[in-house]
Amino acid sequence: MIETIKEYASKRIDLLKIEATEKSSLSAGMITYLVVLLVAFAFFIILFNFGIAFLIGKALDNYSYGFLIVAAFYLLLMVLVVAFKKRIVNTVADKVIKFLNHNP
């Protein structure tokens, strides 16, 4: 009887190790995917903003104005994010809580 319990405990520990390894490897894969996606998206945003700045600058016959307008847009965006910080944080927190409560 004791031998059976020891064997069961050993098998259970092996199963937990396998499950932990699986979750760790899946997490590492997802993190790698997200990092690559984030880097690609960052390059897209940077190049897109350069393109928009040059386009606006060409339309105004002064490339500096194009870059200043794009910078002003991001400054305005930053001010809005800071102004609505509490609402943004609460909305995201509520959505995370709802998501976690609906997924067992």
PyMOL commands that place a pseudoatom at each C-alpha (Angstrom):
pseudoatom trace, name=CA, resn=MET, resi=1, chain=A, elem=C, hetatm=0, pos=[0.000, 0.000, 0.000]
pseudoatom trace, name=CA, resn=ILE, resi=2, chain=A, elem=C, hetatm=0, pos=[2.761, 2.453, 0.952]
pseudoatom trace, name=CA, resn=GLU, resi=3, chain=A, elem=C, hetatm=0, pos=[4.660, 1.527, -2.193]
pseudoatom trace, name=CA, resn=THR, resi=4, chain=A, elem=C, hetatm=0, pos=[1.579, 2.346, -4.281]
pseudoatom trace, name=CA, resn=ILE, resi=5, chain=A, elem=C, hetatm=0, pos=[1.249, 5.751, -2.607]
pseudoatom trace, name=CA, resn=LYS, resi=6, chain=A, elem=C, hetatm=0, pos=[4.946, 6.469, -3.222]
pseudoatom trace, name=CA, resn=GLU, resi=7, chain=A, elem=C, hetatm=0, pos=[4.577, 5.478, -6.858]
pseudoatom trace, name=CA, resn=TYR, resi=8, chain=A, elem=C, hetatm=0, pos=[1.452, 7.630, -7.212]
pseudoatom trace, name=CA, resn=ALA, resi=9, chain=A, elem=C, hetatm=0, pos=[3.242, 10.627, -5.643]
pseudoatom trace, name=CA, resn=SER, resi=10, chain=A, elem=C, hetatm=0, pos=[6.216, 10.106, -7.952]
pseudoatom trace, name=CA, resn=LYS, resi=11, chain=A, elem=C, hetatm=0, pos=[3.983, 9.942, -11.027]
pseudoatom trace, name=CA, resn=ARG, resi=12, chain=A, elem=C, hetatm=0, pos=[2.068, 13.006, -9.866]
pseudoatom trace, name=CA, resn=ILE, resi=13, chain=A, elem=C, hetatm=0, pos=[5.311, 14.982, -9.433]
pseudoatom trace, name=CA, resn=ASP, resi=14, chain=A, elem=C, hetatm=0, pos=[6.449, 13.902, -12.911]
pseudoatom trace, name=CA, resn=LEU, resi=15, chain=A, elem=C, hetatm=0, pos=[3.121, 15.047, -14.356]
pseudoatom trace, name=CA, resn=LEU, resi=16, chain=A, elem=C, hetatm=0, pos=[3.413, 18.430, -12.621]
pseudoatom trace, name=CA, resn=LYS, resi=17, chain=A, elem=C, hetatm=0, pos=[6.940, 18.848, -13.994]
pseudoatom trace, name=CA, resn=ILE, resi=18, chain=A, elem=C, hetatm=0, pos=[5.754, 18.077, -17.519]
pseudoatom trace, name=CA, resn=GLU, resi=19, chain=A, elem=C, hetatm=0, pos=[2.840, 20.498, -17.200]
pseudoatom trace, name=CA, resn=ALA, resi=20, chain=A, elem=C, hetatm=0, pos=[5.129, 23.229, -15.841]
pseudoatom trace, name=CA, resn=THR, resi=21, chain=A, elem=C, hetatm=0, pos=[7.579, 22.652, -18.694]
pseudoatom trace, name=CA, resn=GLU, resi=22, chain=A, elem=C, hetatm=0, pos=[4.761, 22.879, -21.228]
pseudoatom trace, name=CA, resn=LYS, resi=23, chain=A, elem=C, hetatm=0, pos=[3.410, 26.113, -19.749]
pseudoatom trace, name=CA, resn=SER, resi=24, chain=A, elem=C, hetatm=0, pos=[6.904, 27.620, -19.554]
pseudoatom trace, name=CA, resn=SER, resi=25, chain=A, elem=C, hetatm=0, pos=[7.725, 26.763, -23.152]
pseudoatom trace, name=CA, resn=LEU, resi=26, chain=A, elem=C, hetatm=0, pos=[4.395, 28.121, -24.392]
pseudoatom trace, name=CA, resn=SER, resi=27, chain=A, elem=C, hetatm=0, pos=[4.924, 31.308, -22.382]
pseudoatom trace, name=CA, resn=ALA, resi=28, chain=A, elem=C, hetatm=0, pos=[8.431, 31.743, -23.786]
pseudoatom trace, name=CA, resn=GLY, resi=29, chain=A, elem=C, hetatm=0, pos=[7.109, 31.252, -27.300]
pseudoatom trace, name=CA, resn=MET, resi=30, chain=A, elem=C, hetatm=0, pos=[4.325, 33.793, -26.766]
pseudoatom trace, name=CA, resn=ILE, resi=31, chain=A, elem=C, hetatm=0, pos=[6.748, 36.333, -25.266]
pseudoatom trace, name=CA, resn=THR, resi=32, chain=A, elem=C, hetatm=0, pos=[9.108, 35.899, -28.223]
pseudoatom trace, name=CA, resn=TYR, resi=33, chain=A, elem=C, hetatm=0, pos=[6.214, 36.331, -30.645]
pseudoatom trace, name=CA, resn=LEU, resi=34, chain=A, elem=C, hetatm=0, pos=[5.028, 39.493, -28.877]
pseudoatom trace, name=CA, resn=VAL, resi=35, chain=A, elem=C, hetatm=0, pos=[8.541, 40.999, -28.788]
pseudoatom trace, name=CA, resn=VAL, resi=36, chain=A, elem=C, hetatm=0, pos=[9.045, 40.385, -32.516]
pseudoatom trace, name=CA, resn=LEU, resi=37, chain=A, elem=C, hetatm=0, pos=[5.586, 41.798, -33.247]
pseudoatom trace, name=CA, resn=LEU, resi=38, chain=A, elem=C, hetatm=0, pos=[6.278, 44.847, -31.063]
pseudoatom trace, name=CA, resn=VAL, resi=39, chain=A, elem=C, hetatm=0, pos=[9.615, 45.554, -32.768]
pseudoatom trace, name=CA, resn=ALA, resi=40, chain=A, elem=C, hetatm=0, pos=[8.053, 45.240, -36.233]
pseudoatom trace, name=CA, resn=PHE, resi=41, chain=A, elem=C, hetatm=0, pos=[5.177, 47.498, -35.204]
pseudoatom trace, name=CA, resn=ALA, resi=42, chain=A, elem=C, hetatm=0, pos=[7.607, 50.062, -33.741]
pseudoatom trace, name=CA, resn=PHE, resi=43, chain=A, elem=C, hetatm=0, pos=[9.515, 50.202, -37.040]
pseudoatom trace, name=CA, resn=PHE, resi=44, chain=A, elem=C, hetatm=0, pos=[6.227, 50.575, -38.913]
pseudoatom trace, name=CA, resn=ILE, resi=45, chain=A, elem=C, hetatm=0, pos=[5.098, 53.445, -36.675]
pseudoatom trace, name=CA, resn=ILE, resi=46, chain=A, elem=C, hetatm=0, pos=[8.458, 55.220, -36.931]
pseudoatom trace, name=CA, resn=LEU, resi=47, chain=A, elem=C, hetatm=0, pos=[8.617, 54.960, -40.712]
pseudoatom trace, name=CA, resn=PHE, resi=48, chain=A, elem=C, hetatm=0, pos=[4.948, 55.837, -41.093]
pseudoatom trace, name=CA, resn=ASN, resi=49, chain=A, elem=C, hetatm=0, pos=[5.446, 58.974, -38.990]
pseudoatom trace, name=CA, resn=PHE, resi=50, chain=A, elem=C, hetatm=0, pos=[8.447, 59.997, -41.071]
pseudoatom trace, name=CA, resn=GLY, resi=51, chain=A, elem=C, hetatm=0, pos=[6.345, 59.554, -44.189]
pseudoatom trace, name=CA, resn=ILE, resi=52, chain=A, elem=C, hetatm=0, pos=[3.464, 61.607, -42.792]
pseudoatom trace, name=CA, resn=ALA, resi=53, chain=A, elem=C, hetatm=0, pos=[5.871, 64.327, -41.606]
pseudoatom trace, name=CA, resn=PHE, resi=54, chain=A, elem=C, hetatm=0, pos=[7.530, 64.552, -45.023]
pseudoatom trace, name=CA, resn=LEU, resi=55, chain=A, elem=C, hetatm=0, pos=[4.127, 64.542, -46.747]
pseudoatom trace, name=CA, resn=ILE, resi=56, chain=A, elem=C, hetatm=0, pos=[2.814, 67.388, -44.588]
pseudoatom trace, name=CA, resn=GLY, resi=57, chain=A, elem=C, hetatm=0, pos=[6.123, 69.228, -44.930]
pseudoatom trace, name=CA, resn=LYS, resi=58, chain=A, elem=C, hetatm=0, pos=[6.032, 68.948, -48.707]
pseudoatom trace, name=CA, resn=ALA, resi=59, chain=A, elem=C, hetatm=0, pos=[2.456, 70.262, -48.767]
pseudoatom trace, name=CA, resn=LEU, resi=60, chain=A, elem=C, hetatm=0, pos=[3.550, 73.247, -46.652]
pseudoatom trace, name=CA, resn=ASP, resi=61, chain=A, elem=C, hetatm=0, pos=[6.837, 73.713, -48.564]
pseudoatom trace, name=CA, resn=ASN, resi=62, chain=A, elem=C, hetatm=0, pos=[8.765, 73.305, -45.322]
pseudoatom trace, name=CA, resn=TYR, resi=63, chain=A, elem=C, hetatm=0, pos=[9.723, 69.875, -43.998]
pseudoatom trace, name=CA, resn=SER, resi=64, chain=A, elem=C, hetatm=0, pos=[10.305, 71.275, -40.511]
pseudoatom trace, name=CA, resn=TYR, resi=65, chain=A, elem=C, hetatm=0, pos=[6.636, 72.204, -40.238]
pseudoatom trace, name=CA, resn=GLY, resi=66, chain=A, elem=C, hetatm=0, pos=[5.666, 68.646, -41.110]
pseudoatom trace, name=CA, resn=PHE, resi=67, chain=A, elem=C, hetatm=0, pos=[7.780, 67.230, -38.316]
pseudoatom trace, name=CA, resn=LEU, resi=68, chain=A, elem=C, hetatm=0, pos=[6.535, 69.873, -35.877]
pseudoatom trace, name=CA, resn=ILE, resi=69, chain=A, elem=C, hetatm=0, pos=[2.909, 69.068, -36.702]
pseudoatom trace, name=CA, resn=VAL, resi=70, chain=A, elem=C, hetatm=0, pos=[3.479, 65.337, -36.202]
pseudoatom trace, name=CA, resn=ALA, resi=71, chain=A, elem=C, hetatm=0, pos=[5.296, 66.049, -32.908]
pseudoatom trace, name=CA, resn=ALA, resi=72, chain=A, elem=C, hetatm=0, pos=[2.442, 68.326, -31.795]
pseudoatom trace, name=CA, resn=PHE, resi=73, chain=A, elem=C, hetatm=0, pos=[-0.035, 65.529, -32.545]
pseudoatom trace, name=CA, resn=TYR, resi=74, chain=A, elem=C, hetatm=0, pos=[1.884, 63.161, -30.261]
pseudoatom trace, name=CA, resn=LEU, resi=75, chain=A, elem=C, hetatm=0, pos=[2.169, 65.853, -27.587]
pseudoatom trace, name=CA, resn=LEU, resi=76, chain=A, elem=C, hetatm=0, pos=[-1.610, 66.317, -27.711]
pseudoatom trace, name=CA, resn=LEU, resi=77, chain=A, elem=C, hetatm=0, pos=[-2.079, 62.542, -27.531]
pseudoatom trace, name=CA, resn=MET, resi=78, chain=A, elem=C, hetatm=0, pos=[0.232, 62.363, -24.508]
pseudoatom trace, name=CA, resn=VAL, resi=79, chain=A, elem=C, hetatm=0, pos=[-1.651, 65.193, -22.747]
pseudoatom trace, name=CA, resn=LEU, resi=80, chain=A, elem=C, hetatm=0, pos=[-4.966, 63.403, -23.359]
pseudoatom trace, name=CA, resn=VAL, resi=81, chain=A, elem=C, hetatm=0, pos=[-3.594, 60.116, -22.002]
pseudoatom trace, name=CA, resn=VAL, resi=82, chain=A, elem=C, hetatm=0, pos=[-2.318, 61.861, -18.863]
pseudoatom trace, name=CA, resn=ALA, resi=83, chain=A, elem=C, hetatm=0, pos=[-5.615, 63.722, -18.445]
pseudoatom trace, name=CA, resn=PHE, resi=84, chain=A, elem=C, hetatm=0, pos=[-7.665, 60.524, -18.736]
pseudoatom trace, name=CA, resn=LYS, resi=85, chain=A, elem=C, hetatm=0, pos=[-5.242, 58.292, -16.809]
pseudoatom trace, name=CA, resn=LYS, resi=86, chain=A, elem=C, hetatm=0, pos=[-7.727, 57.274, -14.120]
pseudoatom trace, name=CA, resn=ARG, resi=87, chain=A, elem=C, hetatm=0, pos=[-10.453, 56.385, -16.626]
pseudoatom trace, name=CA, resn=ILE, resi=88, chain=A, elem=C, hetatm=0, pos=[-8.007, 54.391, -18.784]
pseudoatom trace, name=CA, resn=VAL, resi=89, chain=A, elem=C, hetatm=0, pos=[-6.589, 52.464, -15.807]
pseudoatom trace, name=CA, resn=ASN, resi=90, chain=A, elem=C, hetatm=0, pos=[-10.044, 51.661, -14.408]
pseudoatom trace, name=CA, resn=THR, resi=91, chain=A, elem=C, hetatm=0, pos=[-11.408, 50.572, -17.783]
pseudoatom trace, name=CA, resn=VAL, resi=92, chain=A, elem=C, hetatm=0, pos=[-8.478, 48.249, -18.439]
pseudoatom trace, name=CA, resn=ALA, resi=93, chain=A, elem=C, hetatm=0, pos=[-8.613, 46.855, -14.890]
pseudoatom trace, name=CA, resn=ASP, resi=94, chain=A, elem=C, hetatm=0, pos=[-12.344, 46.153, -15.240]
pseudoatom trace, name=CA, resn=LYS, resi=95, chain=A, elem=C, hetatm=0, pos=[-11.834, 44.364, -18.547]
pseudoatom trace, name=CA, resn=VAL, resi=96, chain=A, elem=C, hetatm=0, pos=[-9.006, 42.229, -17.124]
pseudoatom trace, name=CA, resn=ILE, resi=97, chain=A, elem=C, hetatm=0, pos=[-11.125, 41.276, -14.113]
pseudoatom trace, name=CA, resn=LYS, resi=98, chain=A, elem=C, hetatm=0, pos=[-14.077, 40.343, -16.350]
pseudoatom trace, name=CA, resn=PHE, resi=99, chain=A, elem=C, hetatm=0, pos=[-11.790, 38.324, -18.613]
pseudoatom trace, name=CA, resn=LEU, resi=100, chain=A, elem=C, hetatm=0, pos=[-10.219, 36.441, -15.711]
pseudoatom trace, name=CA, resn=ASN, resi=101, chain=A, elem=C, hetatm=0, pos=[-13.576, 35.722, -14.081]
pseudoatom trace, name=CA, resn=HIS, resi=102, chain=A, elem=C, hetatm=0, pos=[-15.066, 34.270, -17.272]
pseudoatom trace, name=CA, resn=ASN, resi=103, chain=A, elem=C, hetatm=0, pos=[-12.151, 31.953, -18.047]
pseudoatom trace, name=CA, resn=PRO, resi=104, chain=A, elem=C, hetatm=0, pos=[-11.632, 29.047, -15.636]
for i in range(1, 104): cmd.bond("trace and resi %d" % i, "trace and resi %d" % (i + 1))
show_as sticks, trace
zoom trace
